[in-house]
Amino acid sequence: MRAFFFRRSWRERVLLLVVLTVGVAIWLSSVASRSGALRERWGATGTALHLQKDWLSVAAENEGQLQSRLAQVQQGRSLNANQLAGQLDAVVKRQRFANYRLDPPASERKPPVAVHTVALTIEKVELPAFGAFVDDLRGSLPLVNIEQLVVTPDRRNPAQLDVRLKLSGLELLP
């Protein structure tokens, strides 16, 4: 190879060196990008393994919390969709709201539980009466959560409110 190189003229030698240098630069750039991608994948894998290790280290604790909370749900009053709608209707009637609308419940099953969602609209209610309703709701239905609350003043009487609630109840599936 050396003899081949030195038999060439200066111009050809310089041109060969330039071509060789460009080829090596392209090759080194490719190697650098591949090694960077490999290092990135290596780091992502290490992060994922560390995260899995953390989750596995607390898996027994999480399982214990899940079982204790499921036991609390069993001890509490788990309601199916119809019972939820009936209990909400009873709470609203206990508060003597005249203008209200309770939409039919929608259910989503995710074993071991089912989540039932109900929309409730109460029109022309005053703030203290609504506060008493929320307190009564918390006391009588502990497994019902208020997911969404929209309060708007009534157009004719701003002292009264129109309230839209999205409530969800939890049912433990057999």
C-alpha positions in Angstrom: 0.0 0.0 0.0 2.9 2.3 0.8 4.5 1.8 -2.6 1.2 2.5 -4.3 0.9 5.8 -2.4 4.4 7.0 -3.0 4.3 6.2 -6.7 1.6 8.8 -7.2 2.2 12.5 -7.8 1.8 15.1 -5.1 -1.5 16.1 -6.4 -2.8 12.5 -6.4 -1.4 12.0 -2.9 -3.2 15.0 -1.5 -6.4 14.0 -3.2 -6.1 10.5 -1.8 -5.5 11.9 1.7 -8.5 14.2 1.4 -10.8 11.3 0.2 -9.5 9.1 3.0 -10.0 11.9 5.6 -13.6 12.5 4.4 -14.3 8.8 4.5 -13.0 8.5 8.0 -14.9 11.5 9.2 -18.2 10.1 7.7 -17.5 6.8 9.4 -16.6 8.4 12.8 -19.8 10.5 12.6 -21.9 7.3 12.0 -20.2 5.5 14.8 -20.8 8.5 17.2 -24.5 8.7 16.3 -24.9 4.9 16.8 -23.1 4.9 20.1 -25.2 7.9 21.2 -28.4 6.1 20.4 -27.1 3.0 22.2 -26.1 5.0 25.2 -29.6 6.6 25.2 -31.3 3.2 25.0 -29.0 2.0 27.8 -30.0 4.9 30.0 -33.7 4.5 29.3 -33.5 0.8 30.1 -31.7 1.6 33.3 -34.3 4.1 34.3 -37.1 1.7 33.5 -35.4 -1.0 35.6 -34.9 1.4 38.5 -38.6 2.4 38.3 -39.7 -1.3 38.2 -37.5 -2.0 41.2 -39.1 0.8 43.1 -42.6 -0.4 42.3 -41.7 -4.0 43.2 -40.2 -2.9 46.5 -43.6 -1.3 47.5 -45.8 -3.9 45.8 -46.6 -5.7 49.1 -47.5 -2.4 50.8 -49.7 -1.3 47.8 -51.4 -4.7 47.9 -52.1 -4.3 51.6 -53.5 -0.8 51.1 -55.7 -2.1 48.3 -57.1 -4.9 50.4 -57.7 -2.7 53.4 -59.5 -0.1 51.2 -61.6 -2.9 49.6 -62.5 -4.1 53.1 -63.6 -0.5 53.9 -65.7 -0.5 50.8 -67.3 -3.8 51.8 -68.0 -2.4 55.3 -69.4 0.8 53.8 -72.4 1.1 51.7 -71.6 0.1 48.2 -74.4 1.0 45.9 -75.3 -0.2 42.4 -76.4 2.3 39.8 -80.2 2.2 40.6 -79.5 2.4 44.4 -77.2 5.4 43.8 -79.9 7.2 41.8 -82.5 6.4 44.4 -80.4 7.5 47.3 -79.4 10.8 45.5 -83.1 11.4 44.8 -83.9 10.8 48.5 -81.2 13.3 49.6 -82.4 15.9 47.2 -86.0 15.5 48.4 -84.9 15.7 52.0 -83.5 19.1 51.2 -86.8 20.1 49.6 -85.4 21.3 46.3 -88.3 22.0 44.0 -86.5 22.3 40.6 -84.0 19.5 40.1 -83.2 17.0 37.4 -81.4 13.7 38.0 -80.1 12.1 34.8 -80.0 8.3 34.5 -76.7 6.8 35.8 -73.9 5.6 33.4 -71.7 2.7 34.6 -68.2 1.8 33.9 -67.0 -1.6 35.1 -63.3 -2.1 36.1 -63.1 -5.2 38.2 -63.1 -5.4 41.2 -65.2 -2.2 41.2 -67.8 -0.5 39.1 -68.0 3.3 38.9 -71.5 4.8 38.4 -71.8 8.4 37.3 -74.9 10.5 37.7 -75.6 14.1 36.6 -77.7 16.2 38.9 -79.0 19.7 38.1 -80.5 21.9 40.8 -82.1 25.2 39.8 -82.8 28.2 41.9 -81.1 27.2 45.1 -79.6 29.5 47.7 -76.0 29.0 48.9 -76.8 27.9 52.6 -79.3 25.3 51.3 -76.7 24.0 48.9 -74.1 23.8 51.6 -76.6 21.8 53.7 -77.2 19.5 50.8 -73.5 18.8 50.3 -73.1 18.1 54.1 -76.1 15.7 53.9 -74.7 14.0 50.8 -71.3 13.4 52.6 -73.0 12.0 55.7 -75.5 9.7 54.0 -73.5 8.6 51.0 -69.8 8.2 51.9 -68.8 6.4 48.7 -70.1 9.1 46.4 -67.7 11.7 45.1 -68.4 15.1 43.5 -66.4 14.9 40.3 -67.6 18.2 38.7 -69.4 21.2 40.1 -70.6 24.1 38.0 -72.3 27.0 39.8 -73.9 29.8 37.9 -76.1 32.6 39.3 -79.8 32.6 38.2 -80.5 35.2 35.5 -83.5 36.7 37.2 -82.3 36.5 40.8 -78.5 36.5 41.3 -79.0 35.5 45.0 -80.1 32.1 43.8 -77.8 29.6 42.0 -78.2 27.0 39.3 -75.9 24.1 40.2 -74.8 21.2 38.0 -73.1 18.3 39.7 -71.4 15.2 38.3 -71.4 12.6 41.0 -69.8 9.2 41.0 -70.4 6.2 43.2 -68.3 3.1 43.8 -69.7 -0.4 43.8 -67.7 -3.4 44.8 -68.3 -6.2 42.2 -68.8 -9.8 43.4 
